[in-house]
Amino acid sequence: MTNIIRSLGKIYAAFLGWVCVLSAPLFAAPLALPDGAQLVYEQDMGLGVALFGAGPADDAGAIATISAKGELAQRVWRIPRGDVSPLQMIDGLRVQLQSMGYTAVYECAAQACGGFDFRYALDPTPPTALYVNLSNYYYLLAQRGADDLIWLLASSDGAAGYIQIKSIGPVARAAAAVPKPLAPSAPVAKPANMVKALHDMGRAVIPGVDFMAGSTDLSQEPQVGLDQLVKLMTDDPMMRLVLVGHTDNNGPFDVNLDLSQKRAEAARAYLLENGIDPARIEARGASYLLPLASNATPEGRRANRRVEAVLLMPSQN
């Protein structure tokens, strides 16, 4: 325990060195969090230096860290559902971070992290705001620059899930804003709108790629949106995409996760059949975590059964 306290003391020393020069909210373009996420804690700490956990706790209770300097803030949300695991919550955010140019530096689950020692070597948030089940949590550290890091800690108590996001960066951030009201994440109407959304927002719904409930088959109608992607990727050989499948909320999470993965793979297969290099396209499923519309209506459920294209950073190879 002495070693744990010593490790915490080093982190707190870094915290005490912060010089607060910015008090306005730092996060302008939020990640899309699971439906119903409730912000329960927020702290904007301005400009400072912080240590981010980058390795498991050793036998002495110490963890490897990465030091970063910049605008620092953290948020905690409560997800009022008990059917989503910590890994599923993280996976729902991982694709979005990847589309923003972040790369996973370190990730682990509960005991593989070091259990108690790892959890308490992180910046402690008031326990009234964040519940962490020490046998059921998942941690992800992502980075896209020397001083541009985000860590996510997700856990569940069986009745609700909790996500803490802590970030530091040189400019206004995209990681921990209060979730926006549900709205279409990109125009759905015309292929030209899809192209604009990809360039302006980095993501877009692929028009015409819709599915019947429970189906992973592309319709027999002309795939105008996918054909537009073929042309875009042919014209720009550096373009890389993640295709993200989505479902409505009919059925269990895991069933929908598999369904959404297969929908993304169906769209990817179409692009491969039309000559796109497999190394330039990934496929991921998001289950029902990121609805475009209310699942209370048939129209909303149909809109939620979709595939989105997310731009990746050009390959460095």
C-alpha positions in Angstrom: 0.0 0.0 0.0 2.9 2.4 0.7 4.0 2.0 -2.9 0.5 2.8 -4.1 0.4 5.9 -2.0 3.9 6.9 -3.3 2.7 6.4 -6.9 -0.4 8.5 -6.2 1.7 11.2 -4.6 3.8 11.6 -7.8 0.6 12.1 -9.8 -0.9 14.5 -7.3 2.3 16.5 -7.4 1.8 17.0 -11.2 -1.8 18.0 -10.5 -0.8 20.7 -8.0 1.5 22.1 -10.7 -1.3 23.2 -13.0 -1.7 26.9 -13.8 -5.3 27.6 -14.6 -5.5 30.1 -17.4 -8.6 29.0 -19.2 -12.0 28.6 -17.6 -14.3 28.3 -20.5 -15.5 24.8 -21.6 -12.8 23.2 -23.7 -14.8 20.7 -25.7 -16.6 21.8 -28.8 -17.3 18.7 -30.9 -18.5 15.9 -28.7 -18.1 12.2 -29.1 -21.5 10.5 -29.6 -22.2 8.6 -26.4 -24.8 5.8 -25.9 -28.4 6.9 -25.9 -29.5 8.2 -22.5 -26.0 9.1 -21.3 -26.3 11.5 -18.3 -23.5 13.8 -17.4 -22.8 13.5 -13.7 -19.5 15.1 -13.2 -17.4 17.7 -15.1 -14.2 19.5 -14.4 -12.3 21.9 -16.7 -8.8 22.5 -15.2 -7.2 24.8 -17.8 -3.6 24.6 -18.8 -1.5 22.1 -16.9 0.6 18.9 -16.9 -0.8 15.5 -16.2 0.3 11.8 -16.2 -1.7 9.3 -18.2 -1.6 5.6 -17.4 0.2 3.7 -20.2 0.9 0.3 -18.7 -0.3 -2.2 -16.1 0.4 -2.0 -12.4 3.5 -3.9 -11.3 3.9 -5.9 -8.1 4.7 -2.7 -6.3 1.5 -1.0 -7.5 3.3 1.5 -9.8 2.2 2.0 -13.4 3.9 3.3 -16.5 2.8 6.8 -17.5 2.9 9.3 -20.3 3.3 13.0 -19.4 1.5 15.6 -21.4 1.0 19.4 -21.2 -2.1 21.3 -22.4 -5.7 22.0 -21.7 -7.0 19.4 -19.3 -10.6 18.3 -18.5 -12.5 15.3 -17.5 -16.2 14.2 -17.6 -18.2 11.3 -16.2 -21.4 9.9 -17.6 -23.9 7.4 -16.3 -25.5 5.1 -18.8 -28.9 4.0 -17.3 -28.7 0.5 -18.7 -27.1 -2.7 -17.3 -26.9 -4.7 -20.5 -23.8 -3.1 -22.0 -20.4 -4.3 -20.9 -17.4 -1.9 -20.3 -15.7 -3.2 -23.4 -18.8 -2.6 -25.5 -19.0 1.0 -24.2 -15.3 1.5 -25.1 -15.8 -0.1 -28.5 -18.6 2.4 -29.3 -16.2 5.3 -28.8 -13.0 3.7 -30.2 -14.2 4.0 -33.9 -14.9 7.7 -33.3 -11.5 8.4 -31.8 -9.9 6.5 -34.7 -11.7 8.6 -37.2 -10.3 11.7 -35.4 -6.8 10.4 -35.9 -6.2 8.9 -32.5 -4.2 5.6 -32.1 -4.6 3.3 -29.1 -1.5 3.4 -27.0 -2.6 1.0 -24.2 -5.8 -0.8 -23.2 -6.6 -3.4 -20.7 -9.4 -5.0 -18.7 -9.6 -5.1 -14.9 -7.1 -7.7 -13.6 -5.0 -7.5 -16.7 -4.6 -3.8 -15.8 -3.6 -4.6 -12.3 -7.0 -4.4 -10.7 -7.1 -2.2 -7.6 -3.6 -0.8 -8.0 -4.1 0.4 -11.6 -7.5 2.0 -10.9 -6.3 4.0 -7.9 -3.1 5.1 -9.7 -5.4 7.0 -12.0 -6.8 10.4 -11.2 -9.5 9.6 -8.7 -12.9 11.1 -9.4 -15.4 11.5 -6.5 -16.9 8.0 -5.9 -20.3 9.6 -5.8 -19.9 10.4 -9.5 -18.0 7.4 -10.9 -18.6 3.8 -9.8 -15.8 1.4 -10.8 -16.3 -2.3 -10.4 -12.7 -3.4 -9.8 -13.4 -6.8 -11.4 -15.3 -5.4 -14.3 -13.8 -2.3 -15.9 -12.0 -1.5 -19.2 -9.4 1.2 -19.9 -8.2 2.8 -23.1 -5.5 5.4 -23.7 -5.4 7.0 -27.2 -3.0 9.5 -28.6 -2.6 11.6 -31.8 0.3 13.9 -30.8 2.9 14.4 -28.1 0.5 16.4 -25.9 -2.8 15.2 -27.3 -4.1 12.3 -25.3 -7.4 10.9 -24.1 -8.2 8.1 -21.7 -11.5 6.3 -21.2 -12.4 4.2 -18.2 -15.7 2.3 -18.4 -17.3 0.1 -15.8 -20.7 -1.4 -14.8 -22.5 -2.2 -11.6 -25.0 -4.4 -13.3 -27.8 -1.8 -13.4 -25.9 1.1 -15.1 -22.7 1.8 -16.9 -20.2 4.5 -16.2 -17.7 6.2 -18.6 -15.0 8.6 -17.5 -13.2 10.5 -20.2 -10.1 12.5 -19.4 -8.3 14.5 -22.0 -5.4 16.9 -22.6 -4.6 18.8 -25.8 -3.2 21.9 -27.3 -6.5 23.2 -28.6 -10.2 23.0 -28.0 -11.0 19.3 -27.7 -13.5 16.9 -29.3 -13.6 14.3 -26.5 -15.7 15.1 -23.5 -18.4 17.5 -24.3 -22.0 17.1 -23.1 -23.7 14.8 -25.5 -25.8 16.6 -28.1 -29.4 15.8 -28.7 -29.9 13.0 -31.1 -29.7 14.2 -34.7 -28.6 12.8 -38.0 -24.8 12.5 -37.9 -24.6 13.3 -41.6 -26.9 14.1 -44.5 -28.7 11.1 -45.8 -30.2 12.5 -49.0 -27.8 12.6 -52.0 -24.4 11.1 -52.8 -23.1 14.6 -53.3 -24.1 15.4 -49.7 -22.3 12.3 -48.6 -19.1 13.5 -50.2 -19.4 17.0 -48.6 -20.1 15.4 -45.2 -17.0 13.2 -45.5 -14.8 16.2 -46.3 -16.4 18.6 -43.8 -17.2 16.2 -40.9 -15.0 13.1 -41.5 -18.1 10.8 -41.5 -21.3 10.3 -43.5 -24.2 8.0 -43.8 -23.9 6.1 -47.1 -27.2 6.8 -48.9 -29.1 3.8 -50.3 -27.4 1.3 -48.0 -30.4 0.3 -45.9 -31.6 -3.1 -44.5 -34.7 -4.9 -43.6 -35.0 -5.7 -39.9 -32.6 -8.5 -39.1 -31.1 -8.6 -42.6 -27.5 -8.1 -43.6 -28.2 -8.2 -47.4 -27.8 -5.2 -49.6 -30.9 -4.3 -51.5 -31.1 -5.2 -55.2 -31.5 -1.5 -56.0 -28.5 0.3 -57.6 -26.0 1.1 -54.9 -25.5 4.8 -55.8 -23.8 5.7 -52.5 -21.4 2.8 -52.6 -20.6 3.5 -56.2 -19.8 7.1 -55.2 -17.4 5.8 -52.6 -15.7 3.6 -55.2 -15.1 6.6 -57.4 -13.9 8.7 -54.5 -11.4 6.0 -53.4 -10.3 5.4 -57.0 -9.7 9.1 -57.6 -7.9 9.5 -54.2 -5.6 6.4 -53.7 -4.6 7.8 -50.2 -8.1 7.7 -48.9 -8.8 5.1 -46.2 -12.2 4.4 -44.6 -13.9 2.5 -41.8 -17.4 1.4 -42.6 -19.5 1.3 -39.5 -22.7 -0.8 -39.4 -25.6 0.2 -37.2 -28.9 -1.4 -36.1 -32.2 -0.4 -34.4 -32.6 -1.5 -30.8 -34.8 -4.5 -31.4 -33.1 -7.5 -29.7 -30.1 -8.0 -27.4 -27.0 -5.9 -27.7 -24.7 -8.8 -28.7 -27.0 -10.0 -31.4 -27.2 -6.5 -32.8 -23.4 -6.1 -32.6 -22.9 -9.1 -34.8 -25.6 -7.9 -37.1 -24.1 -4.4 -37.4 -20.6 -6.0 -38.1 -22.0 -8.1 -40.9 -23.8 -5.0 -42.4 -20.5 -3.2 -42.5 -18.8 -6.2 -44.0 -21.5 -6.4 -46.7 -20.8 -2.8 -47.7 -17.0 -3.5 -47.6 -17.4 -6.5 -49.8 -19.2 -4.4 -52.4 -16.2 -2.0 -52.5 -13.7 -4.8 -52.8 -15.7 -6.3 -55.7 -15.3 -3.0 -57.4 -11.5 -2.9 -57.2 -10.8 -1.2 -53.9 -7.7 -2.5 -52.1 -8.8 -4.4 -48.9 -6.0 -2.7 -46.9 -7.8 0.7 -47.4 -11.2 -0.4 -45.9 -12.1 -1.6 -42.4 -15.5 -2.8 -41.2 -16.8 -2.4 -37.6 -20.2 -2.8 -35.9 -21.7 -0.4 -33.4 -24.9 -2.3 -32.5 -27.7 0.1 -31.5 -25.4 2.5 -29.5 -25.5 5.4 -32.0 -29.1 5.9 -33.3 -29.9 8.6 -35.8 -33.5 8.8 -34.9 -36.0 7.5 -32.3 -36.5 3.8 -32.3 -40.1 4.3 -31.2 -41.3 4.6 -34.8 -40.9 2.4 -37.9 -39.3 5.3 -39.8 -36.8 5.9 -37.0 -35.8 2.2 -36.8 -35.3 2.1 -40.6 -33.1 5.1 -40.5 -31.0 3.5 -37.7 -30.3 0.4 -39.9 -27.5 1.9 -41.9 -23.8 2.0 -42.7 -21.6 5.1 -42.2 -18.3 5.8 -43.8 -15.6 7.3 -41.5 -12.4 8.8 -42.8 -9.1 7.5 -41.5 -5.8 9.3 -41.5 -3.7 8.5 -44.6 -1.4 5.5 -44.1 2.1 6.3 -43.0 3.6 3.3 -44.8 
